[in-house]
Amino acid sequence: MGKFIMTVAMSFAGLFFAFLRGWYLSILLLCVFPAIFFLMGSVFKIMEVGFKSNLKAYGQSAGYSE
């Protein structure tokens, strides 16, 4: 949940600075944001699956060592 909040905050900050710098950059960011959100969500989901599989493997090896 913390990563999600950080990602949203960084996105809004980027959009804010884009509107400060000029309309062209802000239009570009508005068009690219949905793809960025989708890709970040996918990466976080893939990382979560990897962490869960690593935790399961460490749990099994701890059982074997006992």
Secondary structure, 3 states (H helix, E strand, C coil): CHHHHHHHHHHHHHHHHHHHHCHHHHHHHHHHHHHHHHHHHHHHHHHHHHHHHHHHHHHHHHHHHC
